[in-house]
């Protein structure tokens, strides 16, 4: 998210980010996709409005100072507490070396109008997985995010299965419906991968579509479906998901 995040919220809160890189056990067969820097904010009870107003004030200051950073702020719709997720694309790790003079001019607003309303902030970096993800950019305002914590023994099978399943779907004329990300940093409770499924609105969730395993069975047979489904399940230690909506007032998806 570039060093600007240090000036916006992270540094001004005095949070030490100890991002430990982990090596992937999955062979890299695709070109490296871009990175995404993500910060999850848990807001103090009853402080959601003040937090949003603080972000609005910071955003206005940043735009006035001709800042070029872009970001999306998502609000989690389920789970405990009020949670917002700030996501920003990075072409590579080198962007972390850059500083943002525009954000420096607005850091006092972050310190006084945003930070007092935050109970906790957790940051991590993920990498977009090319080949098995949707080719077009995300434009929808609602996403369902599924998180995958890998089994220490069979976890390497997850992406093998995903690649094979997407190959079967592609042969059936179907393109990937969502976006896969591999976590590059994280703590003991962090997942290893997550998948983002976009929707234009909540009504789109009511549309019944052919399931992934139905497609596999239809095009590759029941035996292959059972084989891949078993491998997929054995690769996971835990999985969970949430729905997020884009808060447009405190986002800047494009310049």
ChimeraX attribute file (.defattr): number of C-alpha atoms within 10 A of each C-alpha:
attribute: neighborCount
match mode: 1-to-1
recipient: residues
	/A:1	25
	/A:2	19
	/A:3	17
	/A:4	23
	/A:5	21
	/A:6	21
	/A:7	22
	/A:8	25
	/A:9	21
	/A:10	21
	/A:11	16
	/A:12	17
	/A:13	18
	/A:14	10
	/A:15	14
	/A:16	8
	/A:17	12
	/A:18	11
	/A:19	13
	/A:20	11
	/A:21	11
	/A:22	11
	/A:23	8
	/A:24	12
	/A:25	9
	/A:26	12
	/A:27	9
	/A:28	8
	/A:29	8
	/A:30	10
	/A:31	9
	/A:32	13
	/A:33	16
	/A:34	16
	/A:35	23
	/A:36	22
	/A:37	21
	/A:38	20
	/A:39	20
	/A:40	19
	/A:41	19
	/A:42	19
	/A:43	23
	/A:44	16
	/A:45	11
	/A:46	11
	/A:47	15
	/A:48	17
	/A:49	11
	/A:50	16
	/A:51	21
	/A:52	18
	/A:53	15
	/A:54	22
	/A:55	22
	/A:56	17
	/A:57	17
	/A:58	23
	/A:59	21
	/A:60	14
	/A:61	18
	/A:62	21
	/A:63	15
	/A:64	11
	/A:65	15
	/A:66	13
	/A:67	16
	/A:68	13
	/A:69	20
	/A:70	14
	/A:71	18
	/A:72	20
	/A:73	24
	/A:74	23
	/A:75	19
	/A:76	21
	/A:77	15
	/A:78	12
	/A:79	10
	/A:80	8
	/A:81	13
	/A:82	18
	/A:83	22
	/A:84	24
	/A:85	21
	/A:86	18
	/A:87	22
	/A:88	20
	/A:89	22
	/A:90	19
	/A:91	13
	/A:92	15
	/A:93	13
	/A:94	9
	/A:95	15
	/A:96	15
	/A:97	9
	/A:98	11
	/A:99	15
	/A:100	17
	/A:101	15
	/A:102	19
	/A:103	27
	/A:104	16
	/A:105	15
	/A:106	20
	/A:107	23
	/A:108	16
	/A:109	19
	/A:110	23
	/A:111	18
	/A:112	12
	/A:113	19
	/A:114	26
	/A:115	22
	/A:116	16
	/A:117	21
	/A:118	19
	/A:119	14
	/A:120	14
	/A:121	18
	/A:122	15
	/A:123	20
	/A:124	20
	/A:125	23
	/A:126	23
	/A:127	22
	/A:128	21
	/A:129	21
	/A:130	17
	/A:131	17
	/A:132	22
	/A:133	20
	/A:134	17
	/A:135	13
	/A:136	9
	/A:137	7
	/A:138	15
	/A:139	10
	/A:140	13
	/A:141	16
	/A:142	22
	/A:143	23
	/A:144	19
	/A:145	20
	/A:146	17
	/A:147	19
	/A:148	22
	/A:149	18
	/A:150	21
	/A:151	17
	/A:152	10
	/A:153	11
	/A:154	15
	/A:155	22
	/A:156	19
	/A:157	20
	/A:158	21
	/A:159	19
	/A:160	15
	/A:161	19
	/A:162	16
	/A:163	14
	/A:164	14
	/A:165	23
	/A:166	20
	/A:167	18
	/A:168	19
	/A:169	19
	/A:170	13
	/A:171	11
	/A:172	14
	/A:173	8
	/A:174	12
	/A:175	15
	/A:176	17
	/A:177	14
	/A:178	19
	/A:179	22
	/A:180	23
	/A:181	22
	/A:182	20
	/A:183	20
	/A:184	20
	/A:185	20
	/A:186	19
	/A:187	12
	/A:188	5
	/A:189	7
	/A:190	13
	/A:191	20
	/A:192	21
	/A:193	22
	/A:194	20
	/A:195	20
	/A:196	22
	/A:197	18
	/A:198	21
	/A:199	18
	/A:200	12
	/A:201	13
	/A:202	12
	/A:203	8
	/A:204	11
	/A:205	13
	/A:206	8
	/A:207	8
	/A:208	7
	/A:209	7
	/A:210	8
	/A:211	8
	/A:212	14
	/A:213	17
	/A:214	13
	/A:215	17
	/A:216	24
	/A:217	15
	/A:218	13
	/A:219	15
	/A:220	15
	/A:221	12
	/A:222	14
	/A:223	11
	/A:224	15
	/A:225	20
	/A:226	14
	/A:227	11
	/A:228	21
	/A:229	16
	/A:230	12
	/A:231	18
	/A:232	19
	/A:233	17
	/A:234	16
	/A:235	22
	/A:236	20
	/A:237	15
	/A:238	12
	/A:239	13
	/A:240	11
	/A:241	15
	/A:242	14
	/A:243	18
	/A:244	21
	/A:245	20
	/A:246	19
	/A:247	17
	/A:248	12
	/A:249	13
	/A:250	21
	/A:251	18
	/A:252	17
	/A:253	17
	/A:254	9
	/A:255	10
